[in-house]
Amino acid sequence: MLTNRLHPKIRMSIGHFTYFFLKAVSGGADRDMDRQITYKEIYDFVADKAEGVPYWAKRLHGGRVQIPTLQVMNALEVLNSY
C-alpha cells in the first residue's frame, strides 16, 4: 500500500495499479475522446512508461519494476462509456 507517495499532488492509500485503473475507467484513458473506454485504452494508460504504473513504481520504490499486463479476448471491446 502507498501512503501519500503515489503522486506529489495527490494523497492516497491505494496501490499504483488501483489508482491508475480507476483514473482510466473514469475517463483518463479516453485518448480518442469518443466517451468510450476500451480495454486497450485502459492498458495503454495504466502501463504508460512515462506517466503510469511503471514510472511511479520505479521512481517511488528505488527502481522496482512493475509492468501491468492485459489478457482479454478483444482488446478493442468497450469496457466503459461515460
N, C-alpha and C positions, 0 to 999 in steps of 0.2 A: 504494500500500500504506500501511497505517496502522501506526504503531509506538507502542504504549502510549497511544493517544489516543481510541479509539472511545468508551469509557465510563470515567469516572473510577475505577470499581472493578474494571475488567477489563483485563488486559494481553494484547495480541494483536498479530499482524502479518498480519491478513487484511483484506480490504476491507469496507466498510459492508454492501453487499448480501449478500455471503457470510455474514457474521456473523448478520445478521437472518434470512436464509433458513434457515440451519442451526438457529437457535433456533426458528424457526417450525415446521419439519418434525419437530422433536423434542418438540413438544407446546405450545410457547409460543403458537401461533396458534389453538389449540383453544378458541375463545371459548364455544362451546355445551357444552363438556365431554362430548362424545359419544365421545371417544377416536378420532375420525376427523378428518383434516385435509383440507379441500377446497382447490382452487386459490384460490378466493375468500378463504378464511380466511388463506391464506399471503400473498396480495396485500395484504389489509387490514392485516395485521401488519407486513409489510415497508414498505409505503407510508404508514404512520401518520405524519401530520404533527406529532404531539405527542411521539412516542417512537420513531419508526422512522428509516429512511434519510434522508428529507428534513430532519428535525430535526437529526440528528447531523452531516450533511454541512454544513448551514448554520452550525451552532454551531462546528464544529471547523475549517472551511475558509473563514472570513471571508465568509460569505454565499453560498457556492457552492450552486447549486440542483441537486439530484439527485432525480428523481422516477421511481421504478420503474414499468414498465408490465406489463400482463398480456395475453397473446394466446393463448387456448385456445378450443377448440370448446365446452366445457361447464365453466364456472367452478365449478359445484357438484359436479363429479366429485371423488371422493375420491382424493387422491394418496398418503396415508399413514394407516395405522391403527397404533395402539400400545397 
